[in-house]
Amino acid sequence: MVEWFDMGGYEYFVWGSMLCFFVVMLADGLSLRSKKKQAERLVFSRFRRKNK
């Protein structure tokens, strides 16, 4: 099992790359959620303004 985590001496590169990947994916997901909420608010405000 230790050999699997060791990755032939490249463990810092491999695990660092995986950490970077997951951080970027999390940031992308949070960004998309924020943009979706912003778009929903914009559509709702335009809809409300149009119906007054």
N, CA, C, O and CB atoms as a CASP TS submission, in Angstrom:
PFRMAT TS
TARGET T0000
AUTHOR 0000-0000-0000
METHOD Language model
MODEL 1
PARENT N/A
ATOM      1  N   MET     1       0.822  -1.203   0.000  1.00  0.00           N
ATOM      2  CA  MET     1       0.000   0.000   0.000  1.00  0.00           C
ATOM      3  C   MET     1       0.865   1.266   0.000  1.00  0.00           C
ATOM      4  O   MET     1       0.512   2.270  -0.620  1.00  0.00           O
ATOM      5  CB  MET     1      -0.934  -0.001   1.213  1.00  0.00           C
ATOM      6  N   VAL     2       1.992   1.206   0.698  1.00  0.00           N
ATOM      7  CA  VAL     2       2.886   2.361   0.765  1.00  0.00           C
ATOM      8  C   VAL     2       3.436   2.689  -0.624  1.00  0.00           C
ATOM      9  O   VAL     2       3.616   3.856  -0.971  1.00  0.00           O
ATOM     10  CB  VAL     2       4.045   2.095   1.755  1.00  0.00           C
ATOM     11  N   GLU     3       3.703   1.636  -1.418  1.00  0.00           N
ATOM     12  CA  GLU     3       4.212   1.860  -2.765  1.00  0.00           C
ATOM     13  C   GLU     3       3.217   2.637  -3.617  1.00  0.00           C
ATOM     14  O   GLU     3       3.599   3.447  -4.462  1.00  0.00           O
ATOM     15  CB  GLU     3       4.540   0.534  -3.430  1.00  0.00           C
ATOM     16  N   TRP     4       1.931   2.377  -3.380  1.00  0.00           N
ATOM     17  CA  TRP     4       0.894   3.072  -4.147  1.00  0.00           C
ATOM     18  C   TRP     4       0.904   4.566  -3.833  1.00  0.00           C
ATOM     19  O   TRP     4       0.779   5.394  -4.735  1.00  0.00           O
ATOM     20  CB  TRP     4      -0.496   2.474  -3.847  1.00  0.00           C
ATOM     21  N   PHE     5       1.051   4.908  -2.554  1.00  0.00           N
ATOM     22  CA  PHE     5       1.105   6.325  -2.165  1.00  0.00           C
ATOM     23  C   PHE     5       2.423   6.969  -2.559  1.00  0.00           C
ATOM     24  O   PHE     5       2.475   8.174  -2.805  1.00  0.00           O
ATOM     25  CB  PHE     5       0.895   6.471  -0.663  1.00  0.00           C
ATOM     26  N   ASP     6       3.497   6.172  -2.622  1.00  0.00           N
ATOM     27  CA  ASP     6       4.818   6.693  -2.970  1.00  0.00           C
ATOM     28  C   ASP     6       4.885   7.114  -4.438  1.00  0.00           C
ATOM     29  O   ASP     6       5.538   8.108  -4.756  1.00  0.00           O
ATOM     30  CB  ASP     6       5.891   5.644  -2.678  1.00  0.00           C
ATOM     31  N   MET     7       4.232   6.390  -5.332  1.00  0.00           N
ATOM     32  CA  MET     7       4.131   6.692  -6.762  1.00  0.00           C
ATOM     33  C   MET     7       5.498   6.810  -7.432  1.00  0.00           C
ATOM     34  O   MET     7       5.696   7.648  -8.312  1.00  0.00           O
ATOM     35  CB  MET     7       3.355   7.978  -6.966  1.00  0.00           C
ATOM     36  N   GLY     8       6.426   5.978  -7.016  1.00  0.00           N
ATOM     37  CA  GLY     8       7.738   5.940  -7.677  1.00  0.00           C
ATOM     38  C   GLY     8       8.563   7.197  -7.457  1.00  0.00           C
ATOM     39  O   GLY     8       9.408   7.516  -8.293  1.00  0.00           O
ATOM     40  N   GLY     9       8.355   7.906  -6.389  1.00  0.00           N
ATOM     41  CA  GLY     9       9.131   9.116  -6.114  1.00  0.00           C
ATOM     42  C   GLY     9       8.483  10.390  -6.632  1.00  0.00           C
ATOM     43  O   GLY     9       9.013  11.483  -6.430  1.00  0.00           O
ATOM     44  N   TYR    10       7.354  10.261  -7.291  1.00  0.00           N
ATOM     45  CA  TYR    10       6.660  11.427  -7.836  1.00  0.00           C
ATOM     46  C   TYR    10       5.415  11.788  -7.023  1.00  0.00           C
ATOM     47  O   TYR    10       4.513  12.459  -7.525  1.00  0.00           O
ATOM     48  CB  TYR    10       6.272  11.169  -9.285  1.00  0.00           C
ATOM     49  N   GLU    11       5.374  11.341  -5.771  1.00  0.00           N
ATOM     50  CA  GLU    11       4.159  11.525  -4.976  1.00  0.00           C
ATOM     51  C   GLU    11       3.788  12.995  -4.788  1.00  0.00           C
ATOM     52  O   GLU    11       2.603  13.327  -4.810  1.00  0.00           O
ATOM     53  CB  GLU    11       4.330  10.873  -3.625  1.00  0.00           C
ATOM     54  N   TYR    12       4.753  13.870  -4.606  1.00  0.00           N
ATOM     55  CA  TYR    12       4.432  15.288  -4.399  1.00  0.00           C
ATOM     56  C   TYR    12       3.820  15.900  -5.655  1.00  0.00           C
ATOM     57  O   TYR    12       2.892  16.704  -5.572  1.00  0.00           O
ATOM     58  CB  TYR    12       5.692  16.070  -3.992  1.00  0.00           C
ATOM     59  N   PHE    13       4.343  15.518  -6.816  1.00  0.00           N
ATOM     60  CA  PHE    13       3.786  16.019  -8.067  1.00  0.00           C
ATOM     61  C   PHE    13       2.379  15.469  -8.293  1.00  0.00           C
ATOM     62  O   PHE    13       1.465  16.216  -8.644  1.00  0.00           O
ATOM     63  CB  PHE    13       4.696  15.647  -9.245  1.00  0.00           C
ATOM     64  N   VAL    14       2.207  14.158  -8.090  1.00  0.00           N
ATOM     65  CA  VAL    14       0.911  13.512  -8.334  1.00  0.00           C
ATOM     66  C   VAL    14      -0.139  14.025  -7.362  1.00  0.00           C
ATOM     67  O   VAL    14      -1.212  14.459  -7.781  1.00  0.00           O
ATOM     68  CB  VAL    14       1.037  11.984  -8.215  1.00  0.00           C
ATOM     69  N   TRP    15       0.156  13.982  -6.072  1.00  0.00           N
ATOM     70  CA  TRP    15      -0.849  14.408  -5.083  1.00  0.00           C
ATOM     71  C   TRP    15      -1.071  15.919  -5.142  1.00  0.00           C
ATOM     72  O   TRP    15      -2.185  16.387  -4.908  1.00  0.00           O
ATOM     73  CB  TRP    15      -0.414  13.997  -3.660  1.00  0.00           C
ATOM     74  N   GLY    16      -0.040  16.675  -5.448  1.00  0.00           N
ATOM     75  CA  GLY    16      -0.213  18.121  -5.607  1.00  0.00           C
ATOM     76  C   GLY    16      -1.089  18.452  -6.804  1.00  0.00           C
ATOM     77  O   GLY    16      -1.921  19.357  -6.745  1.00  0.00           O
ATOM     78  N   SER    17      -0.898  17.715  -7.887  1.00  0.00           N
ATOM     79  CA  SER    17      -1.720  17.917  -9.076  1.00  0.00           C
ATOM     80  C   SER    17      -3.172  17.553  -8.802  1.00  0.00           C
ATOM     81  O   SER    17      -4.089  18.248  -9.242  1.00  0.00           O
ATOM     82  CB  SER    17      -1.181  17.091 -10.245  1.00  0.00           C
ATOM     83  N   MET    18      -3.375  16.461  -8.075  1.00  0.00           N
ATOM     84  CA  MET    18      -4.744  16.056  -7.746  1.00  0.00           C
ATOM     85  C   MET    18      -5.412  17.088  -6.840  1.00  0.00           C
ATOM     86  O   MET    18      -6.589  17.401  -7.020  1.00  0.00           O
ATOM     87  CB  MET    18      -4.749  14.673  -7.070  1.00  0.00           C
ATOM     88  N   LEU    19      -4.681  17.609  -5.882  1.00  0.00           N
ATOM     89  CA  LEU    19      -5.219  18.640  -4.999  1.00  0.00           C
ATOM     90  C   LEU    19      -5.589  19.891  -5.790  1.00  0.00           C
ATOM     91  O   LEU    19      -6.657  20.469  -5.588  1.00  0.00           O
ATOM     92  CB  LEU    19      -4.208  18.987  -3.900  1.00  0.00           C
ATOM     93  N   CYS    20      -4.708  20.298  -6.679  1.00  0.00           N
ATOM     94  CA  CYS    20      -4.963  21.472  -7.521  1.00  0.00           C
ATOM     95  C   CYS    20      -6.205  21.251  -8.377  1.00  0.00           C
ATOM     96  O   CYS    20      -7.033  22.153  -8.511  1.00  0.00           O
ATOM     97  CB  CYS    20      -3.742  21.775  -8.419  1.00  0.00           C
ATOM     98  N   PHE    21      -6.342  20.060  -8.959  1.00  0.00           N
ATOM     99  CA  PHE    21      -7.503  19.725  -9.785  1.00  0.00           C
ATOM    100  C   PHE    21      -8.797  19.857  -8.987  1.00  0.00           C
ATOM    101  O   PHE    21      -9.758  20.469  -9.454  1.00  0.00           O
ATOM    102  CB  PHE    21      -7.370  18.299 -10.344  1.00  0.00           C
ATOM    103  N   PHE    22      -8.822  19.285  -7.785  1.00  0.00           N
ATOM    104  CA  PHE    22     -10.043  19.326  -6.988  1.00  0.00           C
ATOM    105  C   PHE    22     -10.373  20.732  -6.501  1.00  0.00           C
ATOM    106  O   PHE    22     -11.546  21.089  -6.389  1.00  0.00           O
ATOM    107  CB  PHE    22      -9.917  18.396  -5.806  1.00  0.00           C
ATOM    108  N   VAL    23      -9.360  21.522  -6.213  1.00  0.00           N
ATOM    109  CA  VAL    23      -9.597  22.911  -5.806  1.00  0.00           C
ATOM    110  C   VAL    23     -10.194  23.703  -6.967  1.00  0.00           C
ATOM    111  O   VAL    23     -11.128  24.481  -6.775  1.00  0.00           O
ATOM    112  CB  VAL    23      -8.280  23.572  -5.321  1.00  0.00           C
ATOM    113  N   VAL    24      -9.656  23.506  -8.169  1.00  0.00           N
ATOM    114  CA  VAL    24     -10.174  24.203  -9.346  1.00  0.00           C
ATOM    115  C   VAL    24     -11.598  23.759  -9.652  1.00  0.00           C
ATOM    116  O   VAL    24     -12.440  24.589  -9.998  1.00  0.00           O
ATOM    117  CB  VAL    24      -9.269  23.954 -10.561  1.00  0.00           C
ATOM    118  N   MET    25     -11.883  22.464  -9.532  1.00  0.00           N
ATOM    119  CA  MET    25     -13.234  21.964  -9.776  1.00  0.00           C
ATOM    120  C   MET    25     -14.222  22.527  -8.759  1.00  0.00           C
ATOM    121  O   MET    25     -15.350  22.867  -9.119  1.00  0.00           O
ATOM    122  CB  MET    25     -13.252  20.434  -9.735  1.00  0.00           C
ATOM    123  N   LEU    26     -13.819  22.628  -7.504  1.00  0.00           N
ATOM    124  CA  LEU    26     -14.677  23.212  -6.471  1.00  0.00           C
ATOM    125  C   LEU    26     -14.936  24.685  -6.761  1.00  0.00           C
ATOM    126  O   LEU    26     -16.072  25.148  -6.655  1.00  0.00           O
ATOM    127  CB  LEU    26     -14.038  23.049  -5.078  1.00  0.00           C
ATOM    128  N   ALA    27     -13.899  25.417  -7.124  1.00  0.00           N
ATOM    129  CA  ALA    27     -14.060  26.839  -7.441  1.00  0.00           C
ATOM    130  C   ALA    27     -14.957  27.022  -8.655  1.00  0.00           C
ATOM    131  O   ALA    27     -15.768  27.948  -8.689  1.00  0.00           O
ATOM    132  CB  ALA    27     -12.695  27.495  -7.692  1.00  0.00           C
ATOM    133  N   ASP    28     -14.824  26.156  -9.648  1.00  0.00           N
ATOM    134  CA  ASP    28     -15.666  26.228 -10.844  1.00  0.00           C
ATOM    135  C   ASP    28     -17.126  25.966 -10.484  1.00  0.00           C
ATOM    136  O   ASP    28     -18.017  26.670 -10.958  1.00  0.00           O
ATOM    137  CB  ASP    28     -15.187  25.218 -11.908  1.00  0.00           C
ATOM    138  N   GLY    29     -17.372  24.976  -9.666  1.00  0.00           N
ATOM    139  CA  GLY    29     -18.736  24.678  -9.234  1.00  0.00           C
ATOM    140  C   GLY    29     -19.363  25.818  -8.454  1.00  0.00           C
ATOM    141  O   GLY    29     -20.529  26.153  -8.660  1.00  0.00           O
ATOM    142  N   LEU    30     -18.591  26.411  -7.561  1.00  0.00           N
ATOM    143  CA  LEU    30     -19.110  27.544  -6.788  1.00  0.00           C
ATOM    144  C   LEU    30     -19.370  28.754  -7.678  1.00  0.00           C
ATOM    145  O   LEU    30     -20.340  29.485  -7.476  1.00  0.00           O
ATOM    146  CB  LEU    30     -18.131  27.920  -5.673  1.00  0.00           C
ATOM    147  N   SER    31     -18.504  28.957  -8.656  1.00  0.00           N
ATOM    148  CA  SER    31     -18.681  30.062  -9.591  1.00  0.00           C
ATOM    149  C   SER    31     -19.949  29.870 -10.418  1.00  0.00           C
ATOM    150  O   SER    31     -20.713  30.814 -10.624  1.00  0.00           O
ATOM    151  CB  SER    31     -17.460  30.188 -10.510  1.00  0.00           C
ATOM    152  N   LEU    32     -20.168  28.643 -10.889  1.00  0.00           N
ATOM    153  CA  LEU    32     -21.377  28.371 -11.673  1.00  0.00           C
ATOM    154  C   LEU    32     -22.637  28.568 -10.840  1.00  0.00           C
ATOM    155  O   LEU    32     -23.640  29.083 -11.334  1.00  0.00           O
ATOM    156  CB  LEU    32     -21.339  26.949 -12.229  1.00  0.00           C
ATOM    157  N   ARG    33     -22.583  28.158  -9.585  1.00  0.00           N
ATOM    158  CA  ARG    33     -23.749  28.334  -8.706  1.00  0.00           C
ATOM    159  C   ARG    33     -24.042  29.820  -8.520  1.00  0.00           C
ATOM    160  O   ARG    33     -25.200  30.237  -8.547  1.00  0.00           O
ATOM    161  CB  ARG    33     -23.511  27.655  -7.328  1.00  0.00           C
ATOM    162  N   SER    34     -22.994  30.613  -8.333  1.00  0.00           N
ATOM    163  CA  SER    34     -23.159  32.053  -8.160  1.00  0.00           C
ATOM    164  C   SER    34     -23.740  32.698  -9.408  1.00  0.00           C
ATOM    165  O   SER    34     -24.648  33.525  -9.316  1.00  0.00           O
ATOM    166  CB  SER    34     -21.826  32.701  -7.812  1.00  0.00           C
ATOM    167  N   LYS    35     -23.223  32.326 -10.576  1.00  0.00           N
ATOM    168  CA  LYS    35     -23.719  32.903 -11.831  1.00  0.00           C
ATOM    169  C   LYS    35     -25.156  32.488 -12.098  1.00  0.00           C
ATOM    170  O   LYS    35     -25.929  33.273 -12.647  1.00  0.00           O
ATOM    171  CB  LYS    35     -22.830  32.482 -13.002  1.00  0.00           C
ATOM    172  N   LYS    36     -25.533  31.263 -11.718  1.00  0.00           N
ATOM    173  CA  LYS    36     -26.907  30.800 -11.896  1.00  0.00           C
ATOM    174  C   LYS    36     -27.856  31.633 -11.037  1.00  0.00           C
ATOM    175  O   LYS    36     -28.902  32.076 -11.511  1.00  0.00           O
ATOM    176  CB  LYS    36     -27.029  29.300 -11.539  1.00  0.00           C
ATOM    177  N   LYS    37     -27.492  31.842  -9.782  1.00  0.00           N
ATOM    178  CA  LYS    37     -28.331  32.653  -8.894  1.00  0.00           C
ATOM    179  C   LYS    37     -28.460  34.079  -9.419  1.00  0.00           C
ATOM    180  O   LYS    37     -29.540  34.667  -9.369  1.00  0.00           O
ATOM    181  CB  LYS    37     -27.752  32.665  -7.469  1.00  0.00           C
ATOM    182  N   GLN    38     -27.367  34.630  -9.918  1.00  0.00           N
ATOM    183  CA  GLN    38     -27.386  35.986 -10.459  1.00  0.00           C
ATOM    184  C   GLN    38     -28.308  36.057 -11.681  1.00  0.00           C
ATOM    185  O   GLN    38     -29.072  37.012 -11.826  1.00  0.00           O
ATOM    186  CB  GLN    38     -25.956  36.440 -10.833  1.00  0.00           C
ATOM    187  N   ALA    39     -28.240  35.064 -12.549  1.00  0.00           N
ATOM    188  CA  ALA    39     -29.098  35.041 -13.736  1.00  0.00           C
ATOM    189  C   ALA    39     -30.557  34.887 -13.344  1.00  0.00           C
ATOM    190  O   ALA    39     -31.426  35.527 -13.937  1.00  0.00           O
ATOM    191  CB  ALA    39     -28.684  33.905 -14.680  1.00  0.00           C
ATOM    192  N   GLU    40     -30.841  34.047 -12.354  1.00  0.00           N
ATOM    193  CA  GLU    40     -32.222  33.879 -11.890  1.00  0.00           C
ATOM    194  C   GLU    40     -32.771  35.183 -11.319  1.00  0.00           C
ATOM    195  O   GLU    40     -33.920  35.545 -11.573  1.00  0.00           O
ATOM    196  CB  GLU    40     -32.301  32.767 -10.831  1.00  0.00           C
ATOM    197  N   ARG    41     -31.941  35.887 -10.546  1.00  0.00           N
ATOM    198  CA  ARG    41     -32.392  37.175  -9.995  1.00  0.00           C
ATOM    199  C   ARG    41     -32.668  38.180 -11.098  1.00  0.00           C
ATOM    200  O   ARG    41     -33.640  38.930 -11.014  1.00  0.00           O
ATOM    201  CB  ARG    41     -31.348  37.742  -9.029  1.00  0.00           C
ATOM    202  N   LEU    42     -31.837  38.212 -12.130  1.00  0.00           N
ATOM    203  CA  LEU    42     -32.016  39.126 -13.246  1.00  0.00           C
ATOM    204  C   LEU    42     -33.314  38.818 -13.996  1.00  0.00           C
ATOM    205  O   LEU    42     -34.079  39.728 -14.315  1.00  0.00           O
ATOM    206  CB  LEU    42     -30.815  39.046 -14.199  1.00  0.00           C
ATOM    207  N   VAL    43     -33.558  37.546 -14.274  1.00  0.00           N
ATOM    208  CA  VAL    43     -34.779  37.160 -14.983  1.00  0.00           C
ATOM    209  C   VAL    43     -36.000  37.483 -14.138  1.00  0.00           C
ATOM    210  O   VAL    43     -36.994  37.995 -14.654  1.00  0.00           O
ATOM    211  CB  VAL    43     -34.756  35.661 -15.339  1.00  0.00           C
ATOM    212  N   PHE    44     -35.938  37.190 -12.847  1.00  0.00           N
ATOM    213  CA  PHE    44     -37.066  37.464 -11.970  1.00  0.00           C
ATOM    214  C   PHE    44     -37.358  38.956 -11.884  1.00  0.00           C
ATOM    215  O   PHE    44     -38.519  39.364 -11.903  1.00  0.00           O
ATOM    216  CB  PHE    44     -36.800  36.906 -10.583  1.00  0.00           C
ATOM    217  N   SER    45     -36.307  39.775 -11.791  1.00  0.00           N
ATOM    218  CA  SER    45     -36.535  41.222 -11.692  1.00  0.00           C
ATOM    219  C   SER    45     -37.112  41.777 -12.991  1.00  0.00           C
ATOM    220  O   SER    45     -37.973  42.656 -12.958  1.00  0.00           O
ATOM    221  CB  SER    45     -35.225  41.949 -11.347  1.00  0.00           C
ATOM    222  N   ARG    46     -36.653  41.282 -14.116  1.00  0.00           N
ATOM    223  CA  ARG    46     -37.210  41.740 -15.402  1.00  0.00           C
ATOM    224  C   ARG    46     -38.653  41.285 -15.563  1.00  0.00           C
ATOM    225  O   ARG    46     -39.489  42.031 -16.072  1.00  0.00           O
ATOM    226  CB  ARG    46     -36.361  41.216 -16.577  1.00  0.00           C
ATOM    227  N   PHE    47     -38.946  40.064 -15.131  1.00  0.00           N
ATOM    228  CA  PHE    47     -40.305  39.543 -15.208  1.00  0.00           C
ATOM    229  C   PHE    47     -41.231  40.375 -14.312  1.00  0.00           C
ATOM    230  O   PHE    47     -42.339  40.728 -14.713  1.00  0.00           O
ATOM    231  CB  PHE    47     -40.341  38.047 -14.797  1.00  0.00           C
ATOM    232  N   ARG    48     -40.767  40.682 -13.098  1.00  0.00           N
ATOM    233  CA  ARG    48     -41.571  41.446 -12.159  1.00  0.00           C
ATOM    234  C   ARG    48     -41.799  42.868 -12.689  1.00  0.00           C
ATOM    235  O   ARG    48     -42.901  43.405 -12.580  1.00  0.00           O
ATOM    236  CB  ARG    48     -40.890  41.485 -10.773  1.00  0.00           C
ATOM    237  N   ARG    49     -40.753  43.473 -13.263  1.00  0.00           N
ATOM    238  CA  ARG    49     -40.861  44.833 -13.796  1.00  0.00           C
ATOM    239  C   ARG    49     -41.820  44.863 -14.975  1.00  0.00           C
ATOM    240  O   ARG    49     -42.568  45.828 -15.136  1.00  0.00           O
ATOM    241  CB  ARG    49     -39.480  45.365 -14.218  1.00  0.00           C
ATOM    242  N   LYS    50     -41.810  43.831 -15.797  1.00  0.00           N
ATOM    243  CA  LYS    50     -42.659  43.781 -16.987  1.00  0.00           C
ATOM    244  C   LYS    50     -44.141  43.624 -16.617  1.00  0.00           C
ATOM    245  O   LYS    50     -45.006  44.129 -17.334  1.00  0.00           O
ATOM    246  CB  LYS    50     -42.221  42.627 -17.898  1.00  0.00           C
ATOM    247  N   ASN    51     -44.441  42.945 -15.531  1.00  0.00           N
ATOM    248  CA  ASN    51     -45.814  42.664 -15.128  1.00  0.00           C
ATOM    249  C   ASN    51     -46.429  43.767 -14.261  1.00  0.00           C
ATOM    250  O   ASN    51     -47.577  43.629 -13.838  1.00  0.00           O
ATOM    251  CB  ASN    51     -45.862  41.360 -14.385  1.00  0.00           C
ATOM    252  N   LYS    52     -45.716  44.838 -13.985  1.00  0.00           N
ATOM    253  CA  LYS    52     -46.280  45.925 -13.172  1.00  0.00           C
ATOM    254  C   LYS    52     -47.094  46.870 -13.991  1.00  0.00           C
ATOM    255  O   LYS    52     -47.636  47.838 -13.459  1.00  0.00           O
ATOM    256  CB  LYS    52     -45.193  46.686 -12.473  1.00  0.00           C
TER
END
